[in-house]
Amino acid sequence: MRPGRNLAAALCAISVSALAAGPTFSHDVAPILYRECASCHRPGGVGPFSLIAWQDAGKRAKLIAAVTARHYMPPWLPSEPHFQHERRLSPVEIATLAHWAEAGAPEGNSAETPPPPQFPEGWQLGKPDFEAQMRAAFDVPAEGPDQYRCFAIPTAPGRDRWVSALDMRPGNPRVVHHAILFQDVTGTARKRDTGAGYSCFGTPGFLPARGLGGWTPGSLPVRMADGVPELLHGGADLVLQVHYHPSGKPETDRTRIALYFTDRKPSRRVMDLPLGSNRIDIPPGARSYKVTDHFTVPVDVDALGINPHAHYVCTQMYGYAVLPDGTRRTLIRIPAWNFNWQQQYTYATPIRLPEGTRVEMEFTYDNSEAYRDYAGAGRRCGRTVADVVGKNDEATRRRSVPAAAEMITGLLVPAVSP
Ligand code: HEC
């Protein structure tokens, strides 16, 4: 036999035996689930069930294969560009989960199962410089609409501080869908919050209202970009906006926050660049309604991150920059928008936008009944746009859909120090 044929036969034998063995939970599946799913799917996590033990994952193998094939799990909306802490499975990992499910979800040799991931109880960044919690626990009823609630948390009077990082710990991840921390220098929030917070859908109800950072399920502590800490005014009230989703049982929540300060003053300034519209009027049945906005940057800047936001009937988002030399760079592409999984994204590396770059944003909406039913169905806070804008479904069907402010915010800093 020629050596070449020998080699081919050997390769063939290897792949056949690998196929015959097939993926098992302990050898192939657990490492994927522990890395990409367990941050939410663990006891006490935000996911509806734990995926740590074979017993729990195995009986849901078909569902796991289905949601990963559709890219519904792990939740990650942008298809491009690259961001920090991406949650995405490779095609090989998706195929492994599918083959495992088809084979009846075998456990394999349980001694091979890697140790389950550990999730630290304490603050991940160590002891905070400022730590606080909601002044009282908030009661979330078993049923009813989602609630957006703002809680004022006073800070001690004193000098301005520079915030380099912040972290939040939901008191009750079963009902906390997301949380955003603002600061209020007007005293408004303090007046409105008489103990149990106040209702605040959209904005927290005062200006300026610049978010210091947010928490979404599975997110990591927020670190400000190097050299650009956020100013916390001495004596300002921190305002925690929490989106609650009833769990089916009466629950209480008391969310905690942690701030980390630095003495290094910023070398550059962060600016928000809001692009969007708050005069959106989508005719009933329109399947591909577009809203666009643009802005030409007047100086060299670095785009640090992007915070896409829209409501339920938005289907796609595309943001890009046209550089002065005509090159196009994608700033965000979301092929299937999902209101429930919005978050802020930080670029893997900042994107340099020279003076004269035109930043374009394009939102696409589908206001057909079919899509509204789809967008509202089976989601964590499954509702149609009618609920969001406070009209009943019938009224919205007859009239057009007025959407609240839809916008996208890039965080930009002048590339050259002032
Ligand atoms: C950031 C948190 C998070 C991560 C990471 C995550 N999930 Fe989920 N998952 C959820 C939440 C919350 C739900 C319930 C709401 C929903 O279905 O959207 C859910 C639902 C599911 C469901 C049920 C879907 C249905 O239609 O009933 C499956 C199955 C699932 N996840 C599997 C996975 C797998 C597999 C991974 C990893 C590859 C993963 N999830 C990663 C939060 C997460």
Boltz pocket constraint, residues with backbone or C-beta under 6 A from the ligand:
constraints:
  - pocket:
      binder: B
      contacts: [[A, 32], [A, 33], [A, 36], [A, 37], [A, 38], [A, 39], [A, 40], [A, 41], [A, 46], [A, 47], [A, 48], [A, 60], [A, 63], [A, 64], [A, 67], [A, 68], [A, 73], [A, 74], [A, 75], [A, 87], [A, 89], [A, 217], [A, 218], [A, 219], [A, 378], [A, 379], [A, 380]]
      max_distance: 6.0
